[in-house]
Amino acid sequence: MELHHLKLFRDLAQERSISRAAQLNEVSQSAASQHLQELEKTLGVILVDRSTRPLQLTAAGGLYLEYCLDLIRKKEDFDRSLEALKGKVEGLVRVASIYSVGLSEMSRLEEEFHSRYPDAELTVDYLRPEKVHEAILSDRADVGLVSYADPTKEMNAIPWRQERMVVVCAPSHPLASKLWLQPPDLESQDFVSFDEDLPIAKAINQYLKDAGVTVTTVMRFDNIQMMKEAVALGSGVSILPVRILKSDVEQGRLVSIRLDKPPLFRPLGIIHHRRKRFNRATENFLALLKEEEPA
C-alpha cells in the first residue's frame, strides 16, 4: 500500500467526505472514489457506509484507519531517524496560524528559517481559530499558532508569548492625542469588535465588563486587517495587539494608545497533536519561535 493512498483514506475518515479528502490530496473526486472501491474489493469488506451524510466508517473501516495511522507514523519515524543519520535539517514543516499573528511577521520568520535551514520546507496556512484546531487534529498541520491556547485530551498547548493589547483609533479621533488610557475612558465609545465566537472577543468583553465599561459595538469582524481598515476610516476605536500595528502607526494611518490600570495581554500559544512526532525541521522551527521576544 502506497503512502499517498494511506493518507487519502486517513483524510476521508477524518473529513467524512470523499470530495474533501480528494481536495486535500490533490486528486479528483472520481479518482478517490475509484481507489476506495478497489480497496474494498481487494480487502473483501465495506470500509465506508455511503448511506449516511457525513460518511461513517464501518467496523472494518475503523480497523483499516488504525492500520493507516500506524504506518504513517512509522514512516514519519523513519524519515526523522534518517535525517539524524544524514546530519542535515530536512523535511516539511506545516504550520496553521490564526490571521492575527501577522503576515509580515510570519514572512520574516519564514525568511529566517529558510536562511538557517535551506534544505527544509515551510508552509503556512492562515485560518480561523477553530480551523487551526481542525488542521492539527486531522494531521494537515504539524503545529498551530493560536491565541488563548488550552490543552485538551488530544492536543498539547505550549505557551509562546504574551502580547500587549492597546487602544487603536484614527489620527482624527478625539482620543488620538492621549498617551495612555484607562478602561473608563472607553465608556460609550463606538467600538469595532471581533466576532463574538472568537476567544479574543470574549477576553476583551470580559476585560471591559470587569471594569464596568459599556461600549457601543458598531462593527464585528473575524480578522484584524478588516478591523484596522474600519478604524482607519473613523468607524470607531478598537483594542488590538500592539505587535501587528507597527507599520500602520509608522505610516500615520492609525494611532495606538497604551491601555493601563489594568493592562491587557493576549496569550499566544503553540498547539500540536499529543501523538505527533516532529521531524528535525519542525523541531528547529519551534526553537526559532521560542527565540521571539514578547511585544
C-alpha positions as CSV (number, residue, x, y, z in Angstrom):
1,M,0.0,0.0,0.0
2,E,1.5,3.3,-1.1
3,L,1.8,6.2,1.4
4,H,-0.4,8.6,-0.5
5,H,-3.2,6.0,-0.5
6,L,-2.9,5.7,3.3
7,K,-3.1,9.4,3.6
8,L,-6.1,9.6,1.3
9,F,-8.1,7.1,3.4
10,R,-7.0,8.8,6.6
11,D,-8.3,12.2,5.3
12,L,-11.5,10.5,4.1
13,A,-12.1,9.1,7.5
14,Q,-11.3,12.3,9.4
15,E,-13.2,14.7,7.0
16,R,-16.0,12.1,6.5
17,S,-16.1,13.3,2.9
18,I,-14.7,11.8,-0.3
19,S,-14.6,15.1,-2.1
20,R,-12.8,16.9,0.8
21,A,-10.3,14.1,1.0
22,A,-9.7,14.3,-2.7
23,Q,-9.1,18.0,-2.5
24,L,-6.7,17.7,0.4
25,N,-4.7,15.1,-1.6
26,E,-4.9,16.9,-4.9
27,V,-6.7,14.2,-6.8
28,S,-10.0,14.2,-8.5
29,Q,-13.1,13.0,-6.6
30,S,-13.6,10.2,-9.2
31,A,-10.1,9.0,-8.6
32,A,-10.6,9.0,-4.8
33,S,-13.9,7.1,-5.2
34,Q,-12.4,4.6,-7.6
35,H,-9.5,3.9,-5.2
36,L,-11.9,3.3,-2.3
37,Q,-13.9,0.9,-4.4
38,E,-10.8,-1.0,-5.5
39,L,-9.5,-1.1,-1.9
40,E,-12.8,-2.5,-0.7
41,K,-12.8,-5.1,-3.5
42,T,-9.2,-6.1,-2.6
43,L,-9.9,-6.4,1.1
44,G,-13.3,-8.0,0.6
45,V,-15.1,-5.7,3.1
46,I,-17.1,-2.4,3.0
47,L,-15.0,0.3,4.7
48,V,-17.4,3.3,4.4
49,D,-21.1,3.5,4.9
50,R,-22.2,5.6,1.9
51,S,-25.8,5.8,3.0
52,T,-25.1,8.4,5.7
53,R,-24.1,12.1,5.4
54,P,-21.5,12.8,6.5
55,L,-19.9,9.5,5.7
56,Q,-19.3,6.9,8.5
57,L,-16.7,4.2,8.8
58,T,-17.8,0.7,9.2
59,A,-16.2,-1.5,11.9
60,A,-13.8,-2.7,9.2
61,G,-13.2,0.9,8.1
62,G,-12.2,1.8,11.7
63,L,-9.8,-1.1,11.8
64,Y,-8.2,-0.1,8.5
65,L,-7.9,3.5,9.7
66,E,-5.8,2.4,12.7
67,Y,-3.6,0.5,10.2
68,C,-3.2,3.6,8.1
69,L,-2.3,5.8,11.0
70,D,0.2,3.3,12.3
71,L,2.0,3.0,9.0
72,I,2.0,6.8,8.5
73,R,3.5,7.3,12.0
74,K,6.2,4.6,11.3
75,K,7.1,6.4,8.0
76,E,7.5,9.7,9.9
77,D,9.7,7.9,12.5
78,F,11.8,6.5,9.7
79,D,12.2,9.9,8.0
80,R,13.2,11.5,11.3
81,S,15.8,8.8,12.0
82,L,17.2,9.1,8.5
83,E,17.5,12.9,8.8
84,A,19.5,12.4,12.0
85,L,21.9,10.0,10.3
86,K,22.4,12.4,7.4
87,G,23.1,15.2,9.9
88,K,21.0,17.7,7.8
89,V,17.9,19.6,8.8
90,E,15.4,18.5,6.1
91,G,11.7,17.9,5.8
92,L,8.5,19.7,5.6
93,V,7.1,22.0,8.4
94,R,3.3,22.6,8.1
95,V,2.1,25.5,10.1
96,A,-1.6,26.6,10.6
97,S,-1.8,30.1,12.1
98,I,-4.6,32.5,13.1
99,Y,-4.6,35.6,10.8
100,S,-3.7,37.9,13.6
101,V,-0.2,36.5,14.2
102,G,0.6,38.8,11.2
103,L,1.5,38.1,7.6
104,S,4.6,40.4,7.9
105,E,5.8,38.7,11.0
106,M,5.4,35.2,9.5
107,S,7.2,36.3,6.3
108,R,10.1,37.4,8.5
109,L,10.1,34.1,10.3
110,E,9.9,32.1,7.0
111,E,12.9,34.1,5.7
112,E,15.0,33.4,8.8
113,F,14.0,29.7,8.8
114,H,15.0,29.3,5.1
115,S,18.2,31.2,5.7
116,R,19.2,28.8,8.6
117,Y,17.8,25.6,7.0
118,P,17.9,25.8,3.2
119,D,17.1,22.1,2.8
120,A,13.9,22.3,4.8
121,E,10.5,23.5,3.6
122,L,8.0,25.6,5.5
123,T,4.3,26.1,4.6
124,V,1.9,28.4,6.4
125,D,-1.9,28.4,6.2
126,Y,-3.9,31.2,7.7
127,L,-7.2,30.1,9.2
128,R,-9.8,30.9,11.8
129,P,-9.0,29.5,15.3
130,E,-11.4,26.5,15.0
131,K,-9.9,25.6,11.6
132,V,-6.4,25.7,13.1
133,H,-7.5,23.1,15.7
134,E,-9.1,21.0,13.0
135,A,-6.0,21.1,10.9
136,I,-3.9,19.8,13.8
137,L,-6.4,17.0,14.7
138,S,-6.7,15.9,11.1
139,D,-2.8,16.0,10.7
140,R,-3.0,18.6,7.9
141,A,-0.6,20.7,10.0
142,D,2.2,19.9,12.4
143,V,1.9,22.9,14.6
144,G,-0.7,25.6,15.1
145,L,-0.3,29.2,16.3
146,V,-3.4,30.4,18.2
147,S,-4.4,32.8,21.0
148,Y,-5.7,31.6,24.3
149,A,-4.4,28.0,23.7
150,D,-5.8,25.4,26.1
151,P,-4.6,21.8,26.2
152,T,-7.1,19.0,25.5
153,K,-7.1,15.2,25.7
154,E,-5.8,15.1,22.1
155,M,-3.8,18.3,21.9
156,N,-0.9,19.8,23.7
157,A,-0.5,23.6,24.2
158,I,2.8,25.3,24.7
159,P,2.8,29.0,25.9
160,W,4.6,31.1,23.4
161,R,4.4,34.8,24.3
162,Q,2.2,37.5,25.9
163,E,1.2,40.3,23.5
164,R,0.2,43.7,24.9
165,M,-3.2,45.0,23.8
166,V,-3.7,48.7,23.1
167,V,-6.5,51.0,22.1
168,V,-6.3,51.9,18.4
169,C,-8.0,54.8,16.7
170,A,-7.8,57.0,13.6
171,P,-5.5,60.1,13.9
172,S,-8.5,62.3,13.7
173,H,-10.3,60.7,16.7
174,P,-10.6,62.8,19.9
175,L,-8.7,60.1,21.8
176,A,-5.7,60.2,19.4
177,S,-3.8,62.8,21.4
178,K,-3.8,60.6,24.6
179,L,-0.6,58.9,25.6
180,W,-2.4,56.3,27.7
181,L,-5.9,55.4,28.6
182,Q,-7.8,53.6,31.4
183,P,-10.9,51.4,30.7
184,P,-13.4,54.1,31.8
185,D,-12.1,56.4,29.0
186,L,-13.8,54.0,26.6
187,E,-17.3,54.4,28.0
188,S,-19.9,54.7,25.3
189,Q,-17.3,54.8,22.5
190,D,-18.2,53.4,19.1
191,F,-16.3,50.1,19.1
192,V,-15.0,47.9,16.3
193,S,-15.1,44.4,17.7
194,F,-14.1,40.8,16.9
195,D,-16.8,38.3,16.1
196,E,-18.4,37.1,19.3
197,D,-17.4,33.5,18.9
198,L,-13.6,34.3,18.8
199,P,-11.6,33.8,22.1
200,I,-10.1,37.2,21.8
201,A,-13.5,38.8,21.6
202,K,-14.6,37.0,24.8
203,A,-11.4,38.2,26.6
204,I,-11.9,41.8,25.6
205,N,-15.6,41.7,26.6
206,Q,-14.7,40.3,30.0
207,Y,-12.0,43.0,30.5
208,L,-14.5,45.8,29.8
209,K,-17.2,44.1,31.9
210,D,-14.8,43.8,34.9
211,A,-14.0,47.5,34.5
212,G,-17.7,48.3,34.4
213,V,-17.4,49.8,30.9
214,T,-20.0,49.7,28.2
215,V,-19.1,50.4,24.6
216,T,-21.2,50.7,21.5
217,T,-20.4,47.9,19.1
218,V,-20.8,49.2,15.5
219,M,-19.0,46.5,13.6
220,R,-17.7,43.0,14.0
221,F,-15.1,41.2,12.0
222,D,-13.3,37.8,12.1
223,N,-9.9,39.2,11.1
224,I,-7.7,42.1,12.3
225,Q,-7.0,43.5,8.8
226,M,-10.6,44.4,8.3
227,M,-10.8,45.8,11.8
228,K,-7.8,48.1,11.1
229,E,-9.4,49.3,7.9
230,A,-12.6,50.1,9.7
231,V,-10.8,52.0,12.5
232,A,-8.7,53.9,10.0
233,L,-11.9,55.1,8.2
234,G,-13.1,56.5,11.5
235,S,-15.8,53.9,12.3
236,G,-14.7,53.7,15.9
237,V,-12.0,52.6,18.2
238,S,-10.8,49.1,19.0
239,I,-8.5,47.0,21.2
240,L,-5.8,45.2,19.2
241,P,-2.4,43.6,19.8
242,V,0.3,46.3,19.5
243,R,2.7,44.0,17.7
244,I,0.6,44.0,14.5
245,L,0.0,47.7,14.4
246,K,3.7,48.8,13.9
247,S,3.6,49.5,10.1
248,D,0.1,51.2,10.3
249,V,1.3,53.5,13.1
250,E,4.6,54.3,11.3
251,Q,2.6,55.2,8.2
252,G,0.3,57.5,10.2
253,R,-2.8,55.5,9.4
254,L,-3.6,54.6,13.0
255,V,-2.7,55.7,16.5
256,S,-2.1,53.2,19.3
257,I,-2.7,54.2,22.8
258,R,-1.3,52.3,25.8
259,L,-4.1,50.7,27.9
260,D,-3.2,50.8,31.6
261,K,-4.5,50.1,35.1
262,P,-5.0,47.3,34.4
263,P,-3.2,46.4,31.2
264,L,-4.5,43.7,28.9
265,F,-2.4,41.0,27.3
266,R,-3.2,38.4,24.7
267,P,-1.5,35.0,25.3
268,L,-0.3,33.2,22.1
269,G,0.4,29.5,22.2
270,I,1.7,26.7,20.0
271,I,-0.6,23.6,19.7
272,H,0.2,20.2,18.3
273,H,-1.3,16.7,18.5
274,R,-0.1,14.8,21.5
275,R,0.8,11.8,19.4
276,K,2.7,13.9,16.8
277,R,6.4,13.1,16.4
278,F,8.2,16.0,15.0
279,N,10.9,15.8,12.3
280,R,14.1,17.8,12.8
281,A,12.8,20.7,10.6
282,T,9.8,21.1,12.8
283,E,11.8,20.9,16.0
284,N,14.1,23.7,14.7
285,F,11.1,25.8,13.7
286,L,9.8,25.5,17.2
287,A,13.1,26.6,18.6
288,L,13.1,29.6,16.3
289,L,9.6,30.6,17.5
290,K,10.8,30.5,21.1
291,E,13.6,32.9,20.3
292,E,10.9,35.6,19.6
293,E,10.8,38.4,22.1
294,P,7.5,39.4,23.6
295,A,5.9,42.7,22.5
